[in-house]
Amino acid sequence: MNNAAFVLIAIGLSVVVSLVIWLASRKPQTFMSSIDDFEREMKALGRDPSSGRPSRSRRRAPGIDPRDDLDAREEHRP
């Protein structure tokens, strides 16, 4: 056999091995897989509304006026 045959055999084997590795490592692409991916990302970004946990917003307690803090800061200015 000549050198070109060996090169073609090496290229063919590398293509076959690459395809086998790619097929074995790819994620399944069913109809629901993209929906499941989206749902997983949405859960990672925000809280689940059905969990019943309160949100972590920075709300003040009832009866405290945020303008009171502003008035107190203005009194201490030189």
C-alpha angles and dihedrals in degrees: 000000000000129000095263091060092054091049092049091049091050092049092047093050092048091051092050093047091046091052092049092050092046093049092048095049102041121105118251112261106209125152092261098043095084091046090050091050091051092048091050091051092048091052090051092051100047145012123273109256091212093057093083093222117138118247120257098237122145099245123160123237116265113272096030114112114207089213089067089068090051092051091050092052092050092053091058096051117109 
